Amino acid sequence: MRYNEKTFKVMMILAKLMNENPQIKLEDLSEEDFKKMVEKMGFINDKVTESENNLFKAEKERDEHFTKMNAFALRLKSLIVAIYGPDSPFLKQIGLVLKSERKKGKRGANSKKATKKTETQPVTQWFEGFYLWCRKSLKRGKKFPLFYFFSMIFFP
């Protein structure tokens, strides 16, 4: 059976009850023997708790050290890419993917980018947008000679 804090507390209460009530006895276990067992269990439990605390502190220290090392490692990787280029044989050794071996993006009919680019607005809507852009530009002081020509034709 694995150690359980609740069960251990119950064992301590049982030891106390055996000490206070002489009628609570087992034939093969004396009150003193059970009391010694509970004390030894308390000692072992304290030892385990101390070891767990030490383990937690060591893991925390290791993680802090690893975080610092990782920051330097990332900087070194960037430096290696800057010095030797994105297709250097050193990149595979340090766990990076060569630029030439990266997966290419898919641009098919089902792609979101492809559908956005293929959607066309009617010419009049496009020209209205262009007209408004030119008007804003004119207000800022820019001049477009063709703008006057097209604006007279399409927007009398």
N, C-alpha and C positions, 0 to 999 in steps of 0.2 A: 504494500500500500504506500502511495506517495504521501509526503508531508502535506498537511493541510492546517492552516492557522486556526481555523474554527475547531477542528478536532483536537488540536494541541491545547486550546483553552479549556475544552471539556475535560481533557485528561488532568489538567491542573486542578479543576474543580473537584474531580473525582478523588484526587490525592488529598485535598483539603477535607472532603467529606469522610474519607477513610480515617483521617487523623482525628476528626471530631466525634465520629460515631463508631464505637467499637464493634457494633453488630454487623457493620458492612465489612465483610472479609471474604477472601477466597482461600481455599485450602492450600493451594500450591503457590500462593503469593502473599508474602507478609506486607504489612503496612510500610515497613522500612525499605523493603526492596522496591516497592512501587514508587515510594518517595525518591529514592536514589535514581530510578529510571527517569522520573520526571525532571529531576535536577540535571541529569546528564543530557536529556533531550533539550533542555533550556540552553545548556552550554553549547551543544552542537548547533542549535538554532542561531545563537549569537555569532558563532564562528561562520556559519553560512551567510548570515546577514552582512557581516563584515567583509567577507569575500565578495559578495554581490556588490557592495558599495565600492570596493576597490576595483572590481571589474568595470562598473559604471564609470568611475573616474578615469580609468585607463582608456576605455572606449571613447570617452569625451575628449581626452587629451589627444588620442590618435586621430579623431575626426577633425579637430582643430588644426593639427599639424598637416593632415592630408589636404585640408582646404587651402592652407598657405602654399603647399607644394604644387597643388593643382593650378593655382593662379600663375605661378612661375612657369609651369609646364605649358600652359596655354600661350603665354607670352613667347616662350621658346619655339613653339610650333609656328606661331605667326612669323617669327624671325626667320625660321628655316624656309618657310614658303616665300618670304620676301627676298631672301638671298638666292635660293636655288630655283625658284619658280614653281608654278602649280603642277608641273609634270615631273618633278624630280624623283629619282628612285628612293631618296631618303624619306619621302612622305609615307610610303607603304610601311617602312620600318617603324614609324612613330604612330601608325594607326590611322592615317588619313587616306582619303581616296584621291587618286590622280584626277586632274580635271578632264583628261581625255577618256577616262573610264567611268565618268558619272553618267547616270541615266539621262536620256534626253526626254524632255517634256512632250506630252502628246498634244497635238493640235489637230484634232479631227473635227468632224461635223458635230459631234456630241460635246465638244469642249465648251466651257462657259465663255472663254475668251473668243473662240471662233464664232459663237452665236451672237455675241455682242457686236463683233466687227461686221458680220454679214447683215445684221439688221440695218436696213436703209430707211431713212426718213424721206418723205416726199420732197421733191426739189424746192417747192415753195417754202416749206418749213425750214429747210437748210438756208435758203436765201434770206428768209426773214431773220434768222439768227445772224447771218453775215451782215445784213443791213444794220441790225442793232449794234453789232460790234463796231462797224464802221462809224456809226453816229457817235458812239462813245469815244472812239479814237479822234473824231473831228473835234469834239468838245475839248479834248486834251491838247489840241493844236496840230494834229497830224492831218495831212491832206492826201486824198486818194482821187485822182482825176477820173478813173473809171467808175468810181462810186457814184459820181454825179450822173454819168451816162446811164448806168443800170437803174439808179433810183428813179430817174425820169421815165424809163421804159416800164418797169414793173410796179412802181408805186407812184402813180401820177398825183 
